[in-house]
Amino acid sequence: MAQHVDVIVVGAGLAGLNAAQLIHAGGRSVLVLEAADAIGGRVRTDEVDGLQLDRGFQILNPAYPELQRLGILEELDLRPFDAGVMIALEDGIRRIGDPRRRPQWLLSSITAEIGDLRAKARMIATLGRIWLQGSLDNPIARSGSVADALQLDGIHGHVYERALRPFLTGVFLDDPAHVAAGYGDFVLRSLVAGTPAVPARGMGALPRALALRLPDDAIRTGVRVHEVAPGRVTSDAGEFTADAVVVAVDPATARRWFPGMEVPETLACTTWYHVTDEAPTEDRAILVDGLRRGPVVNSVAISKVAPGYASRGRTLMASTVLGEAGTSDDEALVRSHLATMWGVDTAAWETVRADVVSQALPRLAVGAPMFRPTVVDDRLWLAGDHRDTPSQQGALLSGRRVGEAVLRALR
């Protein structure tokens, strides 16, 4: 006999967990089925030999409205990055930062060879305008790419090629020339509005905090779902029936289960983790290569940001490249590029692991819709950041919107 519950949620990533906790708070019984051995989806942290390893380099932006709406930030014990970025150039590393929040970087920001003072002033003015003229809750679609929009604002030459382009490529996992301008506005606005951070005990703290808002028996991990339909789910644990079903799975699975729904392509990345006894920096900032001399799009001494990421006085380095690049040949290129970027000998850095994240981020290409439908059929909804902005904000917001829709439907 099929087991019955008010609402079944398939997938325990951010979207699924947020939908589930909201439905539970609304007085409905809910069961979350997760195929993996733990919750979190793409947002997970593993403990390995005294190290905290996120499943690929990730950051959390406390300016996201959904995080503030949840009132969850204090539970995460956030450790902030420096308000700026480091850029590797011919003459070494230059630090570019917000002079209000990082005044000690002012001289480096002024003298860095990424354009003259007028070009830097235009960049600051453009970021300020983007921040003032929009909302993180409701991004506005507009034509063209991020690169097109910045070009129209007079941001080009070295200030774009050496600073914004390499930095944004790491954020989007794609060249800004291929990314929708409206989504770019959302990302830039969020970076100006808040200081990115990581939880002291890793990014997995975020899904764990969401799960604590659910009853102990509401989540079942290690349960693979085979089929979903309005009001019914078939899985390894048997068949379940429900008044409503929320499917919060990765884009590839969503595309396979619902071929009639528009689901975007996804972008892959690989994060290489190394440990070293001699830290290449004391800064808590991301380093990018302004000259793009190798495959690494960004690198950070993540244990300088959050010391709990590494024990025994070691420094944990997280370095990310685009695509699936986890072979020994890939690492040789990564290690060589890191030596160039940081200006140190990386031969003694110990390799911990390579995290190949095949579905790291949905692609929001030029001309693509900012938001996609979530209603599949009567009593069946689809959630995830592939229905909204590709971000933690998008995943959480999608989960909330679907959760609210379910509660309205069940009145």
C-alpha positions in Angstrom: 0.0 0.0 0.0 1.3 3.4 -0.9 2.3 5.7 2.0 0.5 9.1 2.1 1.7 12.5 3.1 0.4 16.0 2.4 3.4 17.1 0.3 6.4 15.2 -1.1 9.5 17.1 -2.0 12.0 15.3 -4.3 15.5 16.7 -3.7 17.1 18.1 -0.6 19.1 21.0 -2.1 18.4 24.6 -1.2 15.2 24.9 -3.2 13.7 21.7 -1.9 14.6 22.3 1.7 13.3 25.9 1.6 10.0 24.7 0.1 9.7 21.9 2.6 10.4 24.0 5.7 7.9 26.6 4.5 5.2 24.0 3.8 5.9 22.5 7.3 5.5 25.9 8.9 2.2 26.3 7.0 0.8 23.3 8.9 1.2 20.6 6.3 3.0 17.3 6.7 6.0 17.0 4.3 8.4 14.3 3.3 11.7 15.0 1.5 13.3 12.3 -0.5 17.0 12.7 -1.5 19.0 10.3 -3.6 22.4 11.3 -2.2 23.7 10.1 1.1 23.3 13.6 2.6 21.4 16.8 2.1 22.5 19.9 0.4 22.6 19.1 -3.3 25.4 21.2 -4.8 25.9 22.9 -1.4 27.8 20.3 0.7 30.9 20.2 2.8 33.1 17.2 3.5 35.5 16.7 6.4 38.8 15.2 5.1 41.9 14.9 7.4 41.1 18.1 9.4 40.0 20.0 6.3 36.6 21.4 5.4 36.1 20.8 1.6 33.1 22.4 0.0 31.9 20.6 -3.1 33.6 23.0 -5.4 34.5 26.6 -4.3 31.4 28.5 -3.2 30.6 31.7 -1.4 27.6 33.0 0.4 26.3 36.6 0.0 24.5 37.9 3.1 22.9 40.6 1.0 20.6 38.0 -0.7 17.0 38.9 0.4 16.0 35.3 0.8 18.8 34.7 3.4 17.7 37.8 5.3 14.0 36.8 5.0 14.9 33.4 6.6 16.7 35.0 9.5 19.3 32.4 9.2 22.6 34.4 9.0 23.4 34.4 12.7 23.2 30.6 12.8 25.9 30.3 10.1 28.8 32.1 11.9 29.9 33.8 8.7 33.5 34.7 8.0 33.8 37.5 5.4 36.1 37.9 2.5 38.0 41.2 2.0 36.0 43.8 0.1 37.9 43.6 -3.1 39.8 41.3 -5.5 43.4 40.6 -6.1 44.7 40.7 -9.7 47.8 39.0 -10.9 49.6 41.2 -13.4 53.1 41.4 -15.0 54.6 43.1 -12.0 52.9 41.0 -9.3 49.7 41.0 -7.4 47.6 44.2 -7.2 44.7 44.7 -4.8 41.6 46.4 -6.0 39.0 47.2 -3.3 36.2 49.4 -2.0 38.1 52.3 -0.3 35.3 52.7 2.2 35.7 49.1 3.4 39.3 48.4 2.5 41.2 51.8 2.8 44.6 50.1 3.1 44.1 49.0 -0.6 43.6 52.5 -1.9 47.1 53.1 -3.2 47.2 49.7 -4.9 43.8 50.4 -6.4 45.0 53.7 -7.8 48.3 52.5 -9.2 47.2 49.1 -10.6 47.7 48.9 -14.3 44.1 48.1 -15.2 43.4 51.5 -16.8 43.8 55.2 -16.0 41.9 57.0 -13.2 39.0 58.0 -15.4 38.5 54.4 -16.5 38.5 53.3 -12.8 36.1 56.1 -11.9 33.7 55.0 -14.7 33.8 51.5 -13.3 33.0 52.6 -9.8 30.2 54.9 -11.1 28.7 52.1 -13.1 28.7 49.7 -10.2 27.1 52.4 -8.1 24.4 53.0 -10.7 23.6 49.3 -11.0 23.3 49.0 -7.2 20.9 52.0 -7.0 18.7 51.2 -9.9 17.5 47.7 -9.2 16.3 45.1 -6.7 17.8 41.8 -5.8 14.3 40.4 -5.2 13.1 41.1 -8.8 15.9 41.3 -11.4 14.9 43.0 -14.6 15.6 41.4 -18.0 17.2 43.5 -20.6 18.7 42.9 -24.0 22.3 42.1 -24.8 25.1 40.6 -22.8 27.0 41.7 -19.7 29.9 42.7 -21.9 27.6 44.7 -24.1 26.1 46.6 -21.2 29.5 47.4 -19.7 30.7 48.6 -23.1 27.8 51.0 -23.3 28.7 52.3 -19.9 32.2 53.1 -21.1 33.9 50.1 -19.4 36.4 48.6 -21.9 40.1 48.3 -22.4 42.3 47.2 -19.5 39.8 47.9 -16.8 37.5 45.4 -18.4 40.0 42.9 -19.8 42.3 42.8 -16.8 39.8 43.3 -13.9 36.1 42.8 -14.6 36.3 40.1 -17.3 38.5 37.6 -15.4 36.6 38.2 -12.2 33.1 37.9 -13.7 34.2 34.8 -15.7 34.8 33.1 -12.4 31.4 34.2 -11.1 29.4 33.2 -14.1 31.6 30.2 -15.1 31.3 31.7 -18.6 32.6 34.7 -20.5 30.5 37.8 -19.8 29.9 38.2 -23.6 27.7 35.1 -23.3 25.7 36.1 -20.2 22.4 37.9 -20.2 22.8 41.6 -19.1 19.9 41.5 -16.6 21.4 38.5 -14.8 24.8 40.4 -14.8 23.1 43.4 -13.2 21.7 41.1 -10.4 25.2 39.6 -9.7 27.0 43.0 -9.7 24.3 44.5 -7.5 24.6 41.7 -5.0 28.4 42.0 -4.8 28.1 45.8 -4.2 25.4 45.4 -1.6 27.0 42.7 0.5 30.4 41.3 1.5 30.7 37.7 0.4 31.5 35.2 3.1 31.6 31.5 4.0 30.2 29.8 7.2 32.9 29.0 9.7 32.2 25.2 9.3 31.8 25.2 5.5 28.9 25.9 3.0 27.1 22.8 4.2 26.1 24.8 7.2 23.4 26.5 5.1 21.3 23.4 4.2 21.9 22.0 7.7 20.3 25.1 9.1 17.3 24.8 6.8 16.9 21.1 7.7 16.8 21.9 11.4 13.4 23.6 10.7 11.9 20.3 9.8 10.9 17.3 11.9 13.6 14.7 12.4 11.8 12.1 10.3 10.9 14.5 7.4 14.0 13.8 5.4 15.1 10.5 4.0 18.4 10.3 2.3 19.7 7.5 0.0 16.2 7.2 -1.6 16.3 7.2 -5.3 13.1 8.4 -7.1 12.3 6.6 -10.3 9.1 8.3 -11.4 7.0 11.4 -10.4 3.5 12.2 -11.4 0.8 14.5 -10.0 0.1 13.3 -6.5 2.4 10.2 -6.7 6.1 9.3 -6.4 7.7 5.9 -7.0 11.1 5.3 -5.4 13.5 2.7 -4.0 11.5 3.0 -0.7 8.2 2.2 -2.4 5.4 4.3 -3.7 4.2 7.5 -2.0 1.0 9.4 -2.6 0.5 13.1 -1.7 -1.9 16.0 -2.2 1.0 17.8 -3.9 4.5 16.9 -5.2 7.4 19.4 -5.5 10.4 18.3 -7.7 13.6 20.2 -6.8 16.2 18.3 -8.8 19.2 19.2 -11.0 18.5 20.5 -14.5 19.6 17.3 -16.2 17.1 15.2 -14.2 14.4 17.9 -14.7 15.0 17.8 -18.4 14.7 14.0 -18.5 11.5 13.8 -16.3 9.8 16.8 -17.9 10.7 16.9 -21.6 8.0 19.5 -22.3 9.5 22.0 -19.8 12.2 24.5 -20.9 15.3 23.7 -18.8 18.6 25.5 -19.4 22.0 24.0 -20.1 24.4 23.8 -17.2 28.0 25.0 -16.8 30.7 22.8 -15.3 33.7 23.7 -13.2 36.5 21.9 -11.3 37.9 23.1 -8.0 41.4 21.8 -7.1 42.2 21.8 -3.4 45.8 21.9 -2.2 47.3 22.4 1.3 50.6 24.1 2.0 52.6 24.9 5.1 53.7 28.2 3.6 50.8 30.4 2.8 51.2 32.5 -0.4 49.1 35.3 1.2 47.5 36.6 4.3 44.7 38.3 2.4 41.2 37.1 2.5 40.4 37.8 -1.1 40.0 36.0 -4.4 42.9 36.2 -6.9 42.3 36.3 -10.6 44.8 36.5 -13.5 44.4 39.8 -15.3 46.4 38.4 -18.2 44.6 35.0 -18.4 47.9 33.0 -18.7 46.4 29.7 -17.9 43.2 27.7 -17.0 42.6 29.0 -13.4 39.8 31.5 -13.2 40.2 32.2 -9.5 42.2 31.0 -6.5 41.8 31.8 -2.8 43.5 30.8 0.5 40.1 29.8 1.9 41.5 28.9 5.3 42.6 32.6 5.7 39.0 33.6 5.3 37.7 30.9 7.6 40.5 29.3 9.7 38.3 26.3 10.5 38.7 25.1 6.9 42.2 23.8 7.8 43.8 22.4 10.9 47.4 22.0 12.2 48.6 25.4 10.9 48.1 24.5 7.3 46.7 26.7 4.5 44.0 25.3 2.3 44.0 26.6 -1.2 40.9 26.4 -3.5 41.5 27.0 -7.2 38.8 26.7 -9.9 38.9 26.1 -13.6 36.1 26.0 -16.1 34.7 22.7 -17.3 35.4 19.2 -16.2 39.2 19.2 -15.6 40.1 16.7 -12.9 42.9 14.7 -14.5 46.6 14.7 -13.6 47.4 16.5 -16.8 44.9 19.2 -15.9 46.5 19.5 -12.5 49.9 20.0 -14.0 48.6 23.0 -15.9 46.7 24.3 -12.8 49.8 24.0 -10.6 52.0 25.8 -13.1 49.4 28.6 -13.5 49.1 29.0 -9.8 52.8 29.4 -9.5 52.6 32.3 -12.0 49.6 33.9 -10.4 50.8 33.7 -6.8 54.4 34.3 -7.6 55.6 31.3 -5.5 56.9 27.8 -6.0 53.8 25.4 -5.8 55.8 22.2 -6.2 55.5 21.3 -2.5 51.7 22.0 -2.4 49.9 18.8 -1.5 47.0 17.8 -3.6 43.9 17.0 -1.5 41.4 16.4 -4.3 39.7 17.8 -7.4 36.0 18.4 -7.2 34.5 18.1 -10.7 31.0 19.7 -10.6 29.3 18.8 -13.8 26.2 20.9 -13.1 27.7 23.8 -11.2 25.5 26.5 -12.5 22.6 26.9 -14.9 23.5 29.0 -17.9 21.5 32.2 -18.3 22.4 33.1 -21.8 21.7 36.2 -23.8 18.0 36.2 -24.8 17.0 33.6 -22.3 14.1 34.3 -19.9 15.0 35.5 -16.4 12.3 33.3 -14.9 10.8 30.0 -16.0 7.4 28.3 -15.2 7.2 26.2 -12.0 3.8 24.5 -12.6 4.2 21.2 -14.3 0.6 19.9 -13.9 -2.1 19.8 -11.3 -0.5 18.9 -7.9 3.0 18.9 -9.4 5.6 21.7 -9.3 9.2 22.1 -10.3 11.7 24.2 -8.3 15.4 25.1 -8.5 17.7 27.9 -9.5 17.1 26.8 -13.1 13.6 28.3 -12.7 15.1 31.6 -11.3 18.4 33.4 -11.2 21.3 30.9 -11.1 22.4 31.5 -7.5 21.7 30.6 -3.9 19.2 33.5 -3.9 17.5 32.0 -7.0 17.3 28.5 -5.5 15.9 29.7 -2.2 13.5 32.1 -3.8 12.2 29.4 -6.2 11.7 27.1 -3.2 9.7 29.8 -1.4 7.6 30.7 -4.4 6.7 27.0 -5.0 6.1 26.4 -1.3 3.7 29.3 -1.1 1.9 28.1 -4.3 1.5 24.6 -2.8 0.0 26.0 0.4 -2.4 28.2 -1.5 -3.5 25.2 -3.6 -4.1 23.0 -0.5 -6.3 25.5 1.3 
